[in-house]
Amino acid sequence: MKKRFCIYSICWTLLLALFNVTVFVTPNEIGGASKFTGGFWVGYGFTIAAFVGQLVCAFFALKETENRKVFYNIPLIWISYGSLLTTLVVGGVFEIIPVIPAWIAAIICSAVLIFCIIAVVKAKAAAEVVSGIDEKIAVKTAFIKELTARANVVMLNAPTPELKTEAKRVYEAIRYSDPMSNEKLAEVENELSEKFAEFERNVNTTAANETIALVNKRAALCKSIKE
């Protein structure tokens, strides 16, 4: 996270510096009037606020340690970019046209900033919802994933071709079974877990058949639950 955000903050700093150079190096007078009026400072202030807000959004998006969660936060980064660009355009108008009253600039910039904040909050909320759903799915598929990994180890470590064949039957039965668990499957999954543990300790045809039978029983229950 620190490396990603460090690189991002360097780019952000360069863009902020470019913005300030552009603002203060351009001529101070436009059409004979000073550009440093109330409207200019309002536009400038809101643009700086948008820069800071964008950096905050990037921090929350990139602070995640899992790449999956960073991916979910990509819309947050893009929306914050869009918000910054919108504020740059609106604020730039008030910085370029000094005759616009400060109160008009304040109202318009406030409205733009509020809409941008709402869009960012929605994007963050959507990322949290998707992440929560993904975590629930991961929990519900953990049983079969673990069992599949263990079955693969048994198959790889089988001492004879005959036992390897039996282990492969069990592995494929588990691997291709429905991965989603359910509280209604708790009893059969407990039975399957115990039977598979026996199969791990003593790989043989009988244990393989009994394990596969429980896998099929679980599959039938899964199907009935979904119907």
C-alpha positions in Angstrom: 0.0 0.0 0.0 2.8 2.4 1.0 4.6 2.0 -2.3 1.4 2.5 -4.4 0.3 5.5 -2.5 3.9 7.0 -2.5 4.1 6.8 -6.3 0.6 8.2 -6.6 1.3 11.1 -4.2 4.4 12.1 -6.3 2.2 12.3 -9.4 -0.4 14.3 -7.4 2.2 16.7 -6.1 3.5 17.4 -9.6 0.0 18.0 -10.9 -0.7 20.4 -8.0 2.5 22.2 -8.7 1.7 22.5 -12.4 -1.7 23.9 -11.5 -0.2 26.6 -9.2 2.4 27.5 -11.8 -0.2 28.0 -14.4 -2.4 30.1 -12.1 0.3 32.5 -10.8 2.6 32.7 -13.9 -0.2 33.8 -16.2 -0.7 37.6 -16.5 -2.1 39.3 -13.4 -4.4 41.5 -15.4 -7.0 40.4 -17.9 -8.7 43.1 -20.0 -7.2 45.8 -17.8 -8.7 44.3 -14.6 -6.8 42.4 -11.9 -7.6 38.7 -11.9 -7.0 38.5 -8.1 -10.6 39.3 -7.2 -13.0 37.6 -4.8 -14.2 35.2 -7.6 -10.6 34.2 -8.3 -9.8 33.2 -4.8 -13.1 31.3 -4.5 -12.4 29.3 -7.6 -8.8 28.8 -6.5 -9.8 27.7 -3.0 -12.4 25.2 -4.2 -9.9 23.7 -6.8 -7.3 23.2 -4.0 -10.1 21.5 -2.0 -10.8 19.2 -4.9 -7.1 18.3 -5.2 -7.0 17.4 -1.5 -10.3 15.5 -1.7 -8.9 13.5 -4.7 -5.8 12.6 -2.7 -7.9 11.5 0.2 -10.0 9.3 -2.1 -6.8 7.8 -3.6 -5.5 7.0 -0.1 -8.7 5.1 0.9 -8.7 3.3 -2.5 -5.1 2.3 -2.3 -4.8 1.5 1.4 -6.3 -1.9 0.8 -3.7 -4.7 1.1 -5.7 -7.1 -1.2 -5.5 -6.4 -5.0 -9.1 -7.6 -5.2 -10.3 -4.7 -2.9 -8.1 -2.2 -4.8 -9.8 -3.3 -8.0 -13.3 -2.7 -6.4 -12.1 0.9 -5.5 -11.1 1.8 -9.1 -14.4 3.5 -9.8 -13.8 5.6 -6.7 -10.5 6.8 -8.2 -12.0 7.6 -11.6 -15.0 9.5 -10.1 -12.6 11.5 -7.9 -10.6 12.3 -11.1 -13.7 13.4 -12.9 -14.7 15.5 -9.9 -11.3 17.2 -9.9 -11.4 17.9 -13.6 -14.9 19.3 -13.2 -13.8 21.6 -10.4 -10.7 22.6 -12.4 -13.0 23.7 -15.3 -15.5 25.5 -13.1 -12.9 27.1 -10.9 -10.8 28.1 -13.9 -13.8 30.1 -15.3 -13.9 32.2 -12.1 -10.1 32.6 -12.1 -10.0 33.8 -15.7 -13.1 36.1 -15.6 -12.5 38.5 -12.7 -15.8 40.4 -13.1 -17.9 37.5 -11.8 -19.0 38.3 -8.3 -17.5 36.2 -5.5 -20.9 35.2 -4.2 -21.9 33.7 -7.5 -18.6 31.8 -7.7 -19.1 30.5 -4.1 -22.6 29.2 -4.9 -21.7 27.5 -8.1 -18.5 26.0 -6.7 -20.3 24.8 -3.6 -22.9 23.1 -5.7 -20.3 21.4 -7.9 -18.3 20.3 -4.9 -21.4 18.8 -3.1 -22.4 16.8 -6.2 -18.9 15.5 -6.5 -18.8 14.5 -2.8 -22.2 12.7 -3.3 -20.8 10.8 -6.3 -17.6 9.8 -4.4 -19.6 8.6 -1.4 -21.9 6.5 -3.7 -18.8 4.9 -5.4 -17.3 4.1 -2.0 -20.5 2.6 -0.8 -20.9 0.5 -3.9 -17.3 -0.8 -3.5 -18.1 -1.8 0.1 -21.2 -3.7 -0.9 -19.4 -5.6 -3.6 -16.6 -6.4 -1.3 -19.0 -7.6 1.4 -20.8 -9.9 -1.1 -17.5 -11.3 -2.3 -16.4 -12.1 1.3 -19.6 -13.9 2.0 -19.1 -16.0 -1.2 -15.6 -16.8 -0.1 -16.8 -18.0 3.2 -19.5 -20.1 1.7 -17.1 -21.8 -0.8 -14.3 -22.4 1.7 -15.4 -25.9 2.7 -15.2 -27.4 -0.8 -12.0 -25.4 -1.7 -10.3 -26.8 1.4 -11.5 -30.3 0.7 -10.4 -30.1 -3.0 -6.9 -29.1 -1.9 -6.7 -31.9 0.6 -8.0 -34.4 -2.0 -5.3 -33.2 -4.5 -2.6 -33.8 -1.9 -3.9 -37.3 -1.2 -3.9 -38.1 -5.0 -0.4 -36.8 -5.5 1.0 -38.8 -2.5 -0.8 -42.1 -3.3 1.9 -44.8 -3.1 0.6 -47.1 -5.9 -1.2 -46.5 -9.2 -4.3 -48.3 -7.9 -4.6 -46.0 -4.9 -3.8 -43.0 -7.0 -6.8 -44.0 -9.2 -9.1 -44.2 -6.2 -7.8 -40.9 -4.9 -8.3 -39.3 -8.3 -12.0 -40.4 -8.3 -12.5 -38.7 -4.9 -10.6 -35.6 -6.0 -12.7 -35.2 -9.2 -15.9 -35.8 -7.4 -15.2 -33.1 -4.9 -13.6 -30.7 -7.4 -16.7 -30.7 -9.6 -19.3 -30.5 -6.9 -21.3 -27.4 -6.1 -18.9 -25.1 -4.2 -21.6 -23.1 -2.3 -22.3 -24.1 1.2 -25.5 -23.6 3.1 -26.7 -24.0 6.7 -29.0 -26.8 5.5 -25.9 -28.7 4.3 -24.1 -28.6 7.7 -25.0 -32.2 8.7 -24.0 -33.8 5.4 -20.8 -31.6 5.3 -19.8 -32.8 8.8 -20.3 -36.4 7.7 -18.3 -35.7 4.5 -15.5 -34.1 6.5 -15.3 -37.0 8.9 -15.4 -39.6 6.1 -12.8 -37.8 4.1 -10.5 -37.6 7.1 -10.8 -41.4 7.3 -10.0 -41.7 3.6 -6.9 -39.5 4.1 -5.6 -41.9 6.8 -6.4 -45.0 4.8 -6.8 -44.7 1.1 -8.8 -47.7 -0.3 -11.7 -48.4 -2.6 -14.3 -48.7 0.2 -13.3 -45.4 1.8 -13.3 -43.8 -1.7 -16.8 -45.1 -2.5 -18.2 -43.9 0.8 -16.7 -40.5 0.4 -18.0 -40.2 -3.2 -21.4 -41.3 -2.0 -21.5 -38.4 0.6 -20.3 -36.0 -2.1 -23.2 -37.1 -4.3 -25.6 -36.8 -1.3 -24.5 -33.3 -0.7 -24.9 -32.5 -4.4 -28.5 -33.8 -4.4 -29.3 -31.6 -1.3 -27.7 -28.6 -3.0 -29.9 -29.1 -6.0 -33.1 -29.5 -3.9 -32.3 -26.3 -2.0 -32.0 -24.3 -5.2 -35.2 -25.7 -6.7 
